[in-house]
Amino acid sequence: LYALAWLHLEAGRAETARPVLVRLATEFTRHPLGLDAAFRLGEQEFAARRWKEAAARFQVAAAPESPVSEAALYQLGWSERNAGNHAAAAQAFQTLQQRFSKSPLVPECGLRAAEALLVLEKEDEALRLLQPLLENPGEQRETRALYIQACVAAAEAHLLKGEPDRARALVDSIALPTHGYYGGRALMLRAGALEMKDGPRAALAEYQRAANLFGRFKELAAEAHYH
């Protein structure tokens, strides 16, 4: 059955493979191939943006005995995040960190869990998870990208805690167009820190700058114009 499903998948016949995968996942729930089938079904649901259904499949595939547990936990975190279930997303990402402490996904999972905790207004927990990333600016592109995103998340946490100076210290050097969306978020947070400390008038020029420099990001432009 598993070989048949893969023949269909490799031939680009995902819909033909689906009933075979469903049978595997249903009849062989705890078997490694059944768990793998649940993961493949989760991938199909994720690609179709059916987040709730994807999360249910990845939850099964993330069982400790599963051969795809690590990947399933990562995808579970993203499925829950996309569905707006931030507590569940944080739990999935942190479970991956705990269960697979040597995984190359650990740094990003710390960041994604922290972002979810910020939505839940759990700033101190988020800052604890972000600290290892803030201590490692890195030179490689992926490490540097995670560092920049961590600075943005940590700055947001400090603003939520009413600490504008600490927020600015994190984003002043990264509020640049070269950092794309996160450079724009950094500039918006810098403006927010100025507004919190010195009032709206002091932040107006920074908001206008953000609108001009990062207008291609509609979310940022709208937020900047609002201010």
Salt bridges, closest charged atoms under 4 A:
GLU27 OE2 - ARG23 NE 3.15
ASP36 OD2 - ARG40 NE 3.02
GLU43 OE1 - ARG40 NH1 3.47
GLU45 OE2 - ARG18 NH2 2.63
GLU45 OE1 - ARG50 NE 2.46
GLU65 OE2 - ARG30 NH2 2.84
GLU108 OE2 - ARG112 NE 3.16
GLU115 OE1 - ARG81 NH1 2.58
GLU115 OE1 - ARG112 NH1 3.13
ASP124 OD1 - LYS161 NZ 2.76
GLU163 OE1 - HIS158 ND1 2.56
GLU163 OE1 - ARG166 NH1 3.96
ASP165 OD1 - LYS197 NZ 3.00
ASP172 OD1 - ARG168 NE 3.32
ASP172 OD1 - ARG190 NH1 3.57
GLU195 OE1 - HIS227 ND1 3.70
GLU206 OE2 - ARG190 NE 2.71
GLU223 OE1 - ARG185 NH1 2.87
